[in-house]
Structure formats: C-alpha cells, structure tokens
Amino acid sequence: MYGWNDLECSDLRELTELYLGGELLTETNHAVMRHLQRCASCRREVKVRSDLRSTLRAAFMGAHELDEPEGFADRLGSLLLVAVTFGASAAFAMPIGYQTSLMIFGPGGYRARDSVKMGPYWISCSLQSPCF
C-alpha cells in the first residue's frame, strides 16, 4: 500500500488505530514504524492514543455492570438454534432453496410469483407441523 519511505504524518493519522489494533499488513506496519522513528510528534500522538485505548480497556474490563446476565449464553444459543431451524425450513419454500427445486423450476414452467403464492402456505404448514 505504501512505499518504504513515503508515509506522511497525515497518512499516519489515518492508520494509527489500525496500527494500534495490529490490523495492518506487514509492509504498512513497517512503514508506520519507520515513520515513528523519524517523527517525534507522531510518536507522541500514537503514545496518547495507545494510553487512551489502555485506559478505556481497563475501564470496560472493570465494569461489572456490563457483564452478561446469568444464563444469557444458554438462552441466546437456544434462540439461535430455533432461528436457524426455521430459516432452513423456510428456504425450501423458495425455488432457489434446494437444488431439486431449482432443477424443475425452468422445465416445469414455474415463475417466481408461484413461489410467492405457495411460499406462505408451506411456511405456515412447517410452523404448524410440531403441533400435530
């Protein structure tokens, strides 16, 4: 992305958060480090931002009111399981939801509006099937 020696102070300001987060490519990371060796004002700015990140991280880690409630992960897991199950079931109501449906879609003369007509019917049947 950047050449070996062409990183400017304005470029560094845009890249500082990525640099501190360890998200830069190796070449860009090296260019940032070389610039920081040459530029004292950018070194100070990066140090201030790094200290701010550390302070915020410590504040959040110590904030027990942000901890998840008891049993939250279990409830979330069960809700996610239900959502994925219904989503997978509803996928069969559309012509592109399964390969066999897609194979007969063209030769059978079906149109997308046929799915719109029958889709809600199949979804309501799948929601009612556990009741029987």
C-alpha angles and dihedrals in degrees: 000000000000128000122242097267108013101089110125130197091255089054091050092053089057093047101042098095092046090048093050091046093051092239101126127106114255095253093049091046090054091048090053092049092049091050091049090053090055102038120061095185092055090047089055092048092050090047091052092049092046091051090048091051091050092049092049092046091051091048093052094045090053096046103099092180086072093059116114116261120255111282094009095128092050093050092046091049093052093047090049090050091053092047093050091046094052092042091053091047093049091051089072090061091068124070093238094048096091134022096237092053090050091050093056095039096085102034092043092057093239122159132203091255089063088064091048089053097046101029097080090047092055092045092051090048091052091049092050097044095083088058093064 
